[in-house]
Amino acid sequence: MASRFLTRSRALTARASPLGARGGLHTSSVSAKLLDKLFKQPDGDAEAHMEPQSKAKVSLIQRLGAMRRRGGYDQGAGMPLYVPIKAKNIERAWEIWARHMRRPDSTVSPPTKETLVDLVLLIANAVRSRAAGIETDAIRAKQPVAGFRITTLLQHIFAESVREQGARRSDELCELSSFDLRLGVSAPSDYAHMIALVLLAADCSMPSGNTRAIDAATAEDLALEISNMPTTRLVQLLVQAAIQDGVTVDAGILRAVLAAMAAMHDVAAACDTLALCYPSLAELLDPGLVRTAQTQKAALGDPLTDPMGELCSAAVAGMLQIAKVGTDPNQLAVDPNQPQEDLSYEQLDGIVDYSSKELTEDELKKLNTWRTATAERIYRAYVSAGISQVLAPDNSPHPALLGSVVPTPGMVATVLEINLAAGDIELAALYYEALKAVLHQLQPSVSTDGFSNAAACHELKPGHKMDADLWVRMVQTANASGQIWLAAQLLGGMAGDNWAPLQVAYERYLDGVGDPSEASLAKIIDELRDSMLANNTSVADPALLEPLICALVGQRDRVPAEHLAVRIEQALLLSGLSDNADSAQTAAVSDETAREILRALVANDQIARAQDLADAWGSARPELVTHQYVAELIRGLGRTGKHAQALELFTDYQQLDQNEITLEMLCAVLEVYTGAGDYAEAISVGKRIRGLVSADPQRLPSRDTFNCLLSAYCHATQPGEAMRVLEEMRRYRVHADSDTYTILVLAMSALRSLEGLKLIAALANVDYNLAARESDQDYSPPLVLDTDYYNALIEAYGRMAEPMLALQVWEVMRFRGVRPNHLTATLLMDTCGWCERVHWDEDMKSQLVFVNHEVPDDYVYTGAKLLYYHFLGSALQQLQQAGLEFSLANYQHMIETLLRGAFLDDVVTMLIGRYEEPEETAMWIRRTYDARFDQVNPLIRDWVKRTTPPATEGGKEISGHAVTRFMTDYLPPIPLCKETVATTYGAVEVLRGKFVSEDDPRVEVQLAYRSKGLVFAILDLHEERLDRFLAAKRPDLLPDDRRQRMQAAEQAECAQ
């Protein structure tokens, strides 16, 4: 009996789950109680209470499609999602829908629209702030994922609604506005929150630009368009659904809608969305918009009739942001010959994103004209909306104007930014005066609601009139447009509004100076000081002064040395710290600011002055000189080549009992020893550093210190220890850079270790292809390998007689977009024209783990191979296509490379071929052919003469037999100058010397030049060609010894 009952229970359990045994729902006591409550019905036969679905009252049971049956329940389409939704288990509900219900081939019935809407609201409410205006980090981190899920669900809901309604409709009208897209959501805040989450899921780093309205011939096509629609058009559908649900599009919804359109730069979608609810606002963005009868019927009113209302302010502020980043909504077509209706969203995506491509002058002018005109139209409409007509005092027929609405500071600031970006300085100046007038009428708000600290400023004291982000944006725009005077005024206004600019804001201000001279720098500092005085603030305030000083001396890495020296002098003047300052003056700024000045002096190689100032300030600032500053001073002395002085300073500091030898100081000493070439001492210091790090892994040296330690081990021929250091870097999560792998590649190249080189290249490729994980915030971005690394790798493979691997490295460089330099060109020429293997050093230790002895010791040199010359022409062409302009040294190396294979005819053609007459070139080609033909076997030569017609004098047929067949597709002209001519003659002499010894086994040239007689014949022939050309047309380039030989030959010929 028990076994029968257990078997029946198992069968009922399996039948009750629509997902099968493997994907069954989790049935717990909570879900069982929910099911009992849901299906609780009067006693009696279940079938007696069943009614047809068309006549039954709409209830939750029918909504889920569930039915009561004898012995259990048949779950409907919505039941698998009902339990996790009621239990607020979002992850389980999403897994059920995404894995089992979303697929077209799923055996589970699709859920109802109402169930999916419940899931959307559950996801949205889970990431909504419980307190107004307060968002925790945990909620903020979950919002992008929630936005993606809501976007996917809404696209599915809207697509299925269109597909279902299209199947029931008899008419052929497929306009999206004619479909019922209601979601059954009645709260405007829910719609605003959903729109905000949809925007978070979009990739705003790649704005879509203007997109076309959805249009399709059938309902099925329309549903497919909805499934792949852009973010802005999905927002438009949400607004349509809200209107059909009877929800008023309030300020919250409108603010979220316009923020989404501005983020994606989609003015066309903004116009279409506003036309659904407020056509008057859409006409401000696009005056050519035609109101249809449907838009007139759906219009909710004109927000401009109440300019003081929140709805009007939100609309105007949002539309100004759209005008700031958008383009003309009528500019949609990619190809003027292709109709707009034939374009898909993939073709339209990004085509009008003017921030992602270079604009012509006319395009930029049209864009700025549209933006300024649109912003002016919106701003004027808002300001004039508050003007009313009243009767004149004398009852004259002409009424008078009364009152006007005051724009918000954000509106004026946005219009100011648009005019600044467009280059209209006069209008920008007028709007700045308007901004000052608006701010003058406002009272500082002590409340923090609506105000936020921007990244470039912090709160000086409570009480502000305008948000910090607006100030920062205006300063950035003024700097970008080159209006330094306005940037100074804005920085002063920011300080007057109790926002203190940070160092980054001052750095942007200083970067806008075109002339970095001392007079120009003093001028802009004076302008800034006057601006702050005009706003009742002073640069002498430490909160304003110290960020400015840090900005002057903080950009040490990217400011040239002469410009940094000027900035240091200005910083000393501002801070009151000078060479003759007394103790009272030196207390004007904090110790950290004084250290920044000292660090700048060290970085500018003013070591002696930094030491003198530190000694002078030490009495008033006993905490000024810290171990970090001593470490930087040691590095500065080592960088300037004063290694002995740096080590002496370290020794003196080490002898003081109260001073502790810190990790930073040891790292500085390590860099000094490495720079001095004392690798044994560097390794000794490195062992101390590794011991400290092993004892306390939280204190880690920098990547540069690890690179110095790697270099020391590599120069000391200890590759095993170098690889252990690299392993420690990975264990301590100090991520290697391009310099790290360049050091190791050079070390393996010096050891002739092919296996070690392949290992280093494999590790570098792993780091290059390793993407950062979302859960790992500390993980660095993928490795960026620079040109020096690839050059070292090409050179290393060439030294190990692996030219094909070296050429593969060049292909990787091209694929990854790494720009080559002159050394890259030289190495590629060596790879194509020189195959070298040197013998192992006699003192090479056999126990080194990274040394491979597969190459025989007597295999020293193989010469130039025919195979690799096939790549030379394409490699040279690819280098120039990459934007590299060959240097004179590159051309000289090109000559040497070609002459290693005895291609003297190619070299002479590239040197003087463009200056010769066609008849002369044809004559030399024929003589080259004859010289080669004379070296052929006599039997073959006689057979060819009998079967082949004689070559023409024009050289057309003969030219095909030239040695230039190796570089027929690409022959770069070599500059004709003294250097290239001297290189050509010198390389010919070297090549002649290689053929003096008959039994030299190392000499192995290409197949066509196997015999020594042919090589000498080709060399003599084209030397004569070059001599004659230079003597006739460029005698100034003919060497004296060649001129003397020609004269001797002429005298001998005359004597005969």
Salt bridges, closest charged atoms under 4 A:
ASP45 OD1 - ARG70 NH2 3.17
ASP74 OD1 - ARG69 NE 3.00
GLU91 OE1 - ARG149 NH2 2.96
GLU95 OE1 - ARG92 NH1 3.41
GLU95 OE2 - ARG99 NH1 3.44
ASP118 OD2 - ARG63 NH2 3.00
GLU135 OE1 - ARG140 NE 3.71
ASP137 OD1 - ARG140 NH1 2.85
GLU160 OE2 - ARG163 NH1 2.73
GLU164 OE2 - ARG168 NH1 3.11
ASP171 OD2 - ARG169 NH2 3.25
ASP180 OD2 - ARG182 NH2 2.81
ASP190 OD1 - ARG128 NH2 2.97
GLU220 OE1 - ARG163 NE 2.97
GLU225 OE2 - ARG212 NH2 3.62
ASP272 OD2 - ARG233 NH1 2.75
GLU283 OE2 - ARG291 NE 2.67
GLU310 OE2 - ARG255 NH2 3.32
ASP353 OD1 - HIS265 ND1 3.98
GLU376 OE2 - ARG380 NE 2.62
GLU417 OE1 - LYS324 NZ 2.70
GLU417 OE2 - ARG473 NE 3.27
GLU433 OE1 - LYS436 NZ 3.47
GLU459 OE2 - HIS464 NE2 2.70
ASP511 OD2 - ARG558 NH2 2.97
ASP526 OD1 - ARG529 NH1 2.72
GLU569 OE2 - ARG609 NH1 2.47
ASP579 OD1 - ARG609 NE 3.49
ASP591 OD1 - ARG621 NH1 2.54
GLU592 OE1 - ARG595 NH1 3.04
GLU592 OE2 - ARG599 NH1 3.22
GLU596 OE1 - ARG556 NH1 3.08
GLU596 OE2 - ARG599 NH1 3.07
ASP605 OD1 - ARG639 NE 3.77
GLU632 OE2 - ARG599 NE 2.83
GLU671 OE1 - ARG635 NE 3.15
GLU721 OE1 - ARG690 NH1 3.23
GLU721 OE2 - ARG724 NH1 2.89
GLU728 OE2 - ARG690 NH2 2.81
ASP767 OD2 - ARG730 NH2 3.22
ASP776 OD2 - ARG733 NH2 2.44
ASP776 OD2 - ARG773 NH2 3.20
GLU811 OE1 - ARG814 NH1 3.18
ASP830 OD1 - HIS893 NE2 2.71
ASP830 OD1 - ARG900 NH1 3.46
GLU896 OE1 - HIS893 ND1 3.98
GLU916 OE1 - ARG1025 NH2 2.79
GLU953 OE1 - ARG926 NH1 3.02
GLU989 OE2 - ARG1045 NH1 3.98
GLU998 OE2 - LYS1012 NZ 2.26
ASP1000 OD1 - ARG1002 NE 3.54
GLU1004 OE2 - LYS865 NZ 3.01
ASP1020 OD1 - ARG992 NH2 2.48
GLU1023 OE1 - ARG992 NH2 2.61
GLU1023 OE2 - ARG1042 NH1 3.66
GLU1024 OE1 - ARG927 NH2 3.53
GLU1024 OE2 - ARG1028 NH2 2.55
ASP1027 OD2 - ARG1042 NH2 2.64
ASP1036 OD1 - ARG1034 NE 3.25
ASP1040 OD1 - ARG1043 NH1 3.09
